Amino acid sequence: MGLNWIKVDDISFNWLLMLDKVHAVWLADFCKDEKTLGIALKGNPSVYWYLKKMAPEREYFYEQVLANAPDNLESEQIREAEIKVMESINDWLLYVYDPETYDNLDFTKWDDNELTDITDFKGKRVIDVGAGTGRLAFVAAKEARVVYAVEPVTSLRRYLKEKAKKNGI
């Protein structure tokens, strides 16, 4: 079950073409509904091709789910499967579709003092691994000598760079 951070009903399944290799691997490794994924991929050959190319070590998995999907699918069946798949990876889609919305979710609105009260960043070198939208990195940047924000998701790295530039960091 996804996190429901965004409503996926109006989003194109082609947004999966923005996912990174790590997502293509995880989707294969943690797929809980291969039938639904197979239907969605059968209706979207470009997404099927992309996932196989992004994670060649999981190509066999993607070939199997597609081979096991029924033929002669109705467009409604395909769309229903697309939505189920997108709901299950809701957070990943939000990262690529609209990182700013992620950055403004309620759980990211905590007080900076919650971090600065337990750690003194003055003059320190800080590494934020899995930086996301940079919530922690930007708090540390107020006092640290240097902050390295390490983020594996391409769209979030882009967002981090734009946010840093916008904030003069």
Backbone as CSV, one residue per row, in Angstrom:
resi,resn,N_x,N_y,N_z,CA_x,CA_y,CA_z,C_x,C_y,C_z
1,MET,0.850,-1.187,0.000,0.000,0.000,0.000,0.887,1.240,0.000
2,GLY,0.556,2.174,-0.839,1.326,3.403,-0.950,1.047,4.374,0.181
3,LEU,1.733,5.483,0.134,1.635,6.470,1.197,0.572,7.537,0.944
4,ASN,0.009,7.548,-0.253,-1.054,8.495,-0.605,-0.642,9.953,-0.442
5,TRP,0.602,10.242,-0.752,1.062,11.624,-0.676,0.530,12.440,-1.837
6,ILE,0.288,11.772,-2.953,-0.349,12.434,-4.092,-1.413,11.509,-4.649
7,LYS,-2.379,12.106,-5.306,-3.439,11.343,-5.955,-2.936,10.960,-7.345
8,VAL,-2.803,9.664,-7.589,-2.207,9.206,-8.838,-3.208,9.013,-9.968
9,ASP,-4.478,9.131,-9.689,-5.507,8.871,-10.701,-5.342,9.707,-11.967
10,ASP,-4.823,10.917,-11.818,-4.701,11.816,-12.960,-3.285,11.852,-13.535
11,ILE,-2.421,10.992,-13.036,-1.030,10.981,-13.480,-0.844,9.904,-14.545
12,SER,-0.094,10.230,-15.567,0.216,9.263,-16.612,1.168,8.197,-16.083
13,PHE,0.950,6.973,-16.513,1.835,5.871,-16.147,3.248,6.106,-16.699
14,ASN,3.340,6.957,-17.699,4.644,7.287,-18.281,5.569,7.992,-17.297
15,TRP,5.055,8.461,-16.171,5.929,9.046,-15.152,6.915,8.011,-14.625
16,LEU,6.633,6.726,-14.805,7.597,5.705,-14.404,8.874,5.797,-15.231
17,LEU,8.790,6.467,-16.371,9.969,6.671,-17.209,10.961,7.642,-16.576
18,MET,10.580,8.277,-15.486,11.457,9.200,-14.768,12.132,8.534,-13.564
19,LEU,11.761,7.297,-13.287,12.358,6.600,-12.147,13.821,6.260,-12.433
20,ASP,14.588,6.104,-11.385,15.992,5.747,-11.489,16.170,4.240,-11.436
21,LYS,17.389,3.812,-11.720,17.729,2.388,-11.703,17.335,1.733,-10.377
22,VAL,17.632,2.392,-9.286,17.334,1.814,-7.975,15.839,1.495,-7.855
23,HIS,14.996,2.327,-8.430,13.551,2.077,-8.377,13.173,0.868,-9.226
24,ALA,13.797,0.740,-10.395,13.499,-0.405,-11.264,13.909,-1.712,-10.582
25,VAL,15.004,-1.671,-9.847,15.451,-2.848,-9.098,14.479,-3.135,-7.956
26,TRP,14.158,-2.100,-7.186,13.249,-2.294,-6.042,11.869,-2.754,-6.484
27,LEU,11.376,-2.198,-7.584,10.055,-2.597,-8.063,10.044,-4.102,-8.342
28,ALA,11.095,-4.594,-8.945,11.186,-6.038,-9.211,11.355,-6.836,-7.920
29,ASP,12.199,-6.359,-7.039,12.506,-7.113,-5.821,11.354,-7.155,-4.819
30,PHE,10.566,-6.105,-4.781,9.532,-6.012,-3.754,8.105,-6.012,-4.303
31,CYS,7.955,-6.404,-5.548,6.627,-6.438,-6.167,5.737,-7.431,-5.429
32,LYS,4.586,-6.951,-4.983,3.653,-7.803,-4.250,2.488,-8.277,-5.131
33,ASP,2.376,-7.682,-6.320,1.265,-8.029,-7.200,1.763,-8.088,-8.643
34,GLU,2.381,-9.210,-8.973,2.978,-9.363,-10.298,1.935,-9.334,-11.413
35,LYS,0.743,-9.841,-11.145,-0.309,-9.848,-12.170,-0.678,-8.417,-12.562
36,THR,-0.867,-7.574,-11.564,-1.234,-6.179,-11.827,-0.107,-5.456,-12.555
37,LEU,1.124,-5.671,-12.112,2.263,-5.042,-12.781,2.348,-5.521,-14.232
38,GLY,2.134,-6.805,-14.452,2.170,-7.345,-15.808,1.132,-6.713,-16.715
39,ILE,-0.070,-6.524,-16.203,-1.128,-5.882,-16.990,-0.733,-4.441,-17.334
40,ALA,-0.232,-3.712,-16.334,0.166,-2.317,-16.567,1.298,-2.236,-17.586
41,LEU,2.248,-3.148,-17.494,3.373,-3.128,-18.432,2.967,-3.584,-19.829
42,LYS,2.029,-4.525,-19.900,1.560,-4.972,-21.217,0.873,-3.814,-21.942
43,GLY,0.204,-2.967,-21.193,-0.451,-1.807,-21.796,0.488,-0.635,-22.041
44,ASN,1.730,-0.756,-21.571,2.700,0.338,-21.686,4.067,-0.213,-22.078
45,PRO,4.220,-0.600,-23.333,5.475,-1.220,-23.765,6.709,-0.344,-23.552
46,SER,6.546,0.961,-23.622,7.714,1.830,-23.422,8.191,1.781,-21.972
47,VAL,7.269,1.688,-21.023,7.642,1.590,-19.610,8.277,0.220,-19.347
48,TYR,7.706,-0.808,-19.938,8.285,-2.158,-19.833,9.733,-2.148,-20.334
49,TRP,9.948,-1.596,-21.522,11.292,-1.522,-22.106,12.237,-0.737,-21.200
50,TYR,11.759,0.399,-20.700,12.587,1.269,-19.857,13.029,0.557,-18.578
51,LEU,12.106,-0.090,-17.899,12.445,-0.775,-16.649,13.468,-1.886,-16.890
52,LYS,13.311,-2.624,-17.997,14.275,-3.672,-18.335,15.653,-3.080,-18.603
53,LYS,15.693,-1.963,-19.285,16.976,-1.336,-19.624,17.613,-0.667,-18.409
54,MET,16.790,-0.144,-17.519,17.322,0.493,-16.315,17.909,-0.541,-15.354
55,ALA,17.331,-1.722,-15.326,17.785,-2.762,-14.395,17.966,-4.079,-15.154
56,PRO,19.000,-4.160,-15.969,19.181,-5.386,-16.762,19.319,-6.644,-15.907
57,GLU,19.771,-6.470,-14.677,19.883,-7.628,-13.791,18.509,-8.133,-13.327
58,ARG,17.453,-7.371,-13.597,16.082,-7.798,-13.270,15.250,-8.019,-14.540
59,GLU,15.911,-8.033,-15.680,15.207,-8.207,-16.963,14.330,-9.458,-16.959
60,TYR,14.853,-10.553,-16.425,14.096,-11.798,-16.383,12.767,-11.604,-15.642
61,PHE,12.806,-10.893,-14.521,11.578,-10.639,-13.761,10.553,-9.914,-14.631
62,TYR,10.984,-8.833,-15.281,10.053,-8.050,-16.101,9.524,-8.863,-17.273
63,GLU,10.356,-9.699,-17.866,9.900,-10.560,-18.961,8.852,-11.553,-18.468
64,GLN,9.071,-12.092,-17.260,8.126,-13.059,-16.687,6.776,-12.422,-16.389
65,VAL,6.783,-11.251,-15.757,5.491,-10.624,-15.435,4.735,-10.280,-16.699
66,LEU,5.440,-9.841,-17.723,4.772,-9.523,-18.976,4.238,-10.796,-19.634
67,ALA,5.034,-11.855,-19.646,4.612,-13.120,-20.264,3.387,-13.704,-19.559
68,ASN,3.269,-13.482,-18.254,2.147,-14.031,-17.493,0.897,-13.145,-17.530
69,ALA,1.007,-11.958,-18.099,-0.155,-11.054,-18.168,-1.111,-11.534,-19.256
70,PRO,-2.405,-11.380,-19.006,-3.387,-11.821,-20.007,-3.322,-10.967,-21.279
71,ASP,-3.774,-11.539,-22.366,-3.859,-10.812,-23.637,-5.231,-10.164,-23.757
72,ASN,-5.421,-9.393,-24.815,-6.713,-8.763,-25.128,-7.273,-7.966,-23.958
73,LEU,-6.461,-7.100,-23.414,-6.879,-6.290,-22.267,-7.681,-5.078,-22.709
74,GLU,-8.665,-4.757,-21.928,-9.454,-3.543,-22.149,-8.687,-2.357,-21.576
75,SER,-8.883,-1.185,-22.124,-8.174,0.009,-21.642,-8.495,0.290,-20.173
76,GLU,-9.721,-0.034,-19.726,-10.090,0.175,-18.326,-9.291,-0.748,-17.400
77,GLN,-9.064,-1.989,-17.839,-8.276,-2.933,-17.050,-6.829,-2.436,-16.917
78,ILE,-6.303,-1.925,-18.017,-4.926,-1.422,-18.013,-4.821,-0.231,-17.075
79,ARG,-5.773,0.711,-17.192,-5.710,1.902,-16.348,-5.857,1.542,-14.873
80,GLU,-6.725,0.604,-14.563,-6.891,0.156,-13.174,-5.572,-0.424,-12.640
81,ALA,-4.897,-1.197,-13.465,-3.605,-1.770,-13.062,-2.559,-0.671,-12.911
82,GLU,-2.530,0.279,-13.829,-1.587,1.398,-13.735,-1.745,2.129,-12.407
83,ILE,-2.992,2.427,-12.061,-3.263,3.166,-10.818,-2.808,2.352,-9.606
84,LYS,-3.098,1.050,-9.596,-2.658,0.213,-8.468,-1.141,0.216,-8.334
85,VAL,-0.457,0.083,-9.451,1.012,0.098,-9.409,1.493,1.450,-8.904
86,MET,0.939,2.534,-9.441,1.377,3.874,-9.031,1.055,4.150,-7.567
87,GLU,-0.064,3.650,-7.089,-0.376,3.805,-5.665,0.655,3.096,-4.799
88,SER,1.146,1.959,-5.274,2.109,1.197,-4.481,3.497,1.843,-4.446
89,ILE,3.769,2.732,-5.386,5.049,3.440,-5.414,4.816,4.953,-5.350
90,ASN,3.792,5.323,-4.635,3.363,6.711,-4.527,4.499,7.656,-4.142
91,ASP,5.304,7.258,-3.176,6.397,8.132,-2.727,7.428,8.326,-3.833
92,TRP,7.786,7.259,-4.549,8.757,7.405,-5.633,8.234,8.343,-6.706
93,LEU,6.947,8.220,-7.011,6.372,9.097,-8.036,6.375,10.551,-7.591
94,LEU,6.107,10.772,-6.327,6.134,12.145,-5.829,7.539,12.732,-5.965
95,TYR,8.556,11.943,-5.699,9.943,12.415,-5.822,10.226,12.902,-7.236
96,VAL,9.717,12.195,-8.253,10.008,12.585,-9.629,8.970,13.547,-10.196
97,TYR,7.752,13.446,-9.735,6.648,14.251,-10.267,6.618,15.648,-9.667
98,ASP,6.801,15.731,-8.345,6.680,17.029,-7.678,7.411,17.035,-6.338
99,PRO,8.758,17.134,-6.344,9.505,17.117,-5.086,9.116,18.234,-4.131
100,GLU,8.659,19.360,-4.656,8.267,20.468,-3.784,7.080,20.080,-2.907
101,THR,6.161,19.311,-3.436,5.034,18.840,-2.627,5.543,17.962,-1.487
102,TYR,6.501,17.076,-1.798,7.105,16.260,-0.745,7.728,17.152,0.321
103,ASP,8.440,18.178,-0.117,9.132,19.100,0.782,8.152,19.842,1.693
104,ASN,6.885,19.908,1.309,5.888,20.642,2.080,4.890,19.746,2.811
105,LEU,5.163,18.453,2.875,4.295,17.563,3.641,4.384,17.912,5.123
106,ASP,3.322,17.665,5.850,3.257,18.043,7.268,4.414,17.507,8.098
107,PHE,4.833,16.278,7.841,5.873,15.696,8.692,7.240,16.369,8.504
108,THR,7.383,17.208,7.489,8.656,17.915,7.294,8.655,19.280,7.963
109,LYS,7.606,19.621,8.675,7.456,20.959,9.260,7.908,21.045,10.712
110,TRP,8.817,20.187,11.126,9.284,20.225,12.499,10.193,21.429,12.724
111,ASP,10.397,21.755,13.971,11.213,22.892,14.390,12.694,22.562,14.198
112,ASP,13.437,23.456,13.565,14.873,23.244,13.348,15.616,22.959,14.649
113,ASN,15.152,23.529,15.747,15.811,23.330,17.044,15.823,21.867,17.475
114,GLU,14.892,21.071,16.963,14.888,19.648,17.294,16.193,18.998,16.854
115,LEU,16.804,19.504,15.809,18.091,18.990,15.346,19.255,19.764,15.959
116,THR,19.162,21.065,15.961,20.292,21.865,16.450,20.483,21.755,17.960
117,ASP,19.456,21.381,18.698,19.601,21.189,20.145,20.400,19.936,20.501
118,ILE,20.449,18.964,19.603,21.172,17.729,19.911,22.546,17.669,19.236
119,THR,22.794,18.577,18.298,24.059,18.559,17.567,24.529,19.978,17.301
120,ASP,25.795,20.209,17.541,26.399,21.504,17.254,27.075,21.417,15.888
121,PHE,26.572,22.169,14.924,27.100,22.134,13.568,28.184,23.184,13.308
122,LYS,28.418,24.067,14.250,29.362,25.174,14.037,30.728,24.670,13.580
123,GLY,31.116,25.099,12.362,32.418,24.780,11.814,32.624,23.332,11.406
124,LYS,31.590,22.533,11.462,31.716,21.106,11.171,31.528,20.809,9.682
125,ARG,32.006,19.649,9.315,31.766,19.087,7.986,30.633,18.073,8.168
126,VAL,29.538,18.232,7.438,28.342,17.410,7.629,28.031,16.650,6.346
127,ILE,27.672,15.383,6.505,27.228,14.571,5.375,25.798,14.124,5.659
128,ASP,24.892,14.470,4.764,23.496,14.031,4.860,23.282,12.987,3.771
129,VAL,23.290,11.720,4.157,23.135,10.621,3.205,21.651,10.297,3.067
130,GLY,21.166,10.266,1.843,19.734,10.102,1.600,19.044,11.416,1.886
131,ALA,19.586,12.488,1.335,19.184,13.852,1.693,17.771,14.224,1.279
132,GLY,17.177,13.494,0.361,15.814,13.830,-0.058,15.750,15.236,-0.615
133,THR,14.896,16.056,-0.023,14.767,17.447,-0.461,15.668,18.385,0.342
134,GLY,16.488,17.821,1.213,17.484,18.621,1.914,17.045,19.218,3.233
135,ARG,15.966,18.741,3.791,15.456,19.318,5.043,16.540,19.392,6.116
136,LEU,17.244,18.298,6.346,18.299,18.281,7.364,19.548,19.015,6.890
137,ALA,19.896,18.845,5.642,21.095,19.486,5.102,21.008,21.009,5.193
138,PHE,19.845,21.564,4.920,19.707,23.016,4.959,19.713,23.562,6.385
139,VAL,19.243,22.773,7.338,19.353,23.175,8.746,20.827,23.206,9.134
140,ALA,21.561,22.168,8.788,22.982,22.096,9.116,23.771,23.200,8.424
141,ALA,23.382,23.540,7.211,24.117,24.540,6.425,24.124,25.924,7.066
142,LYS,23.204,26.170,7.976,23.163,27.479,8.643,24.399,27.719,9.496
143,GLU,25.026,26.641,9.991,26.175,26.799,10.885,27.405,25.988,10.471
144,ALA,27.222,24.958,9.705,28.332,24.076,9.355,29.310,24.764,8.404
145,ARG,30.527,24.280,8.426,31.543,24.796,7.503,31.195,24.366,6.086
146,VAL,30.813,23.095,5.927,30.425,22.558,4.626,29.425,21.425,4.853
147,VAL,28.485,21.291,3.935,27.493,20.215,4.006,27.483,19.492,2.663
148,TYR,27.580,18.174,2.734,27.459,17.330,1.551,26.109,16.640,1.629
149,ALA,25.253,16.910,0.659,23.946,16.264,0.595,24.027,15.171,-0.470
150,VAL,23.990,13.929,-0.026,24.111,12.786,-0.925,22.713,12.220,-1.151
151,GLU,22.284,12.178,-2.400,20.933,11.717,-2.716,20.971,10.876,-3.990
152,PRO,20.488,9.611,-3.919,20.547,8.740,-5.093,19.508,9.042,-6.172
153,VAL,18.426,9.729,-5.843,17.353,9.965,-6.813,17.657,11.238,-7.615
154,THR,17.765,11.084,-8.912,18.158,12.171,-9.810,17.290,13.408,-9.646
155,SER,15.985,13.242,-9.641,15.087,14.403,-9.553,15.237,15.134,-8.218
156,LEU,15.512,14.391,-7.149,15.718,15.033,-5.854,17.054,15.762,-5.806
157,ARG,18.089,15.207,-6.442,19.370,15.923,-6.524,19.188,17.239,-7.268
158,ARG,18.445,17.202,-8.359,18.164,18.416,-9.138,17.422,19.432,-8.266
159,TYR,16.422,18.951,-7.541,15.639,19.823,-6.667,16.523,20.440,-5.589
160,LEU,17.397,19.626,-4.988,18.327,20.116,-3.960,19.200,21.243,-4.506
161,LYS,19.750,21.042,-5.690,20.612,22.066,-6.293,19.842,23.353,-6.560
162,GLU,18.623,23.229,-7.082,17.803,24.412,-7.362,17.433,25.140,-6.059
163,LYS,17.094,24.367,-5.035,16.724,24.942,-3.742,17.924,25.659,-3.100
164,ALA,19.090,25.041,-3.189,20.291,25.661,-2.632,20.604,26.979,-3.351
165,LYS,20.502,26.953,-4.659,20.764,28.162,-5.455,19.754,29.255,-5.104
166,LYS,18.487,28.866,-5.035,17.421,29.816,-4.712,17.628,30.459,-3.329
167,ASN,18.165,29.670,-2.383,18.381,30.149,-1.022,19.793,30.712,-0.796
168,GLY,20.569,30.803,-1.866,21.899,31.368,-1.754,22.867,30.525,-0.957
169,ILE,22.693,29.224,-1.010,23.558,28.299,-0.257,24.478,27.594,-1.232
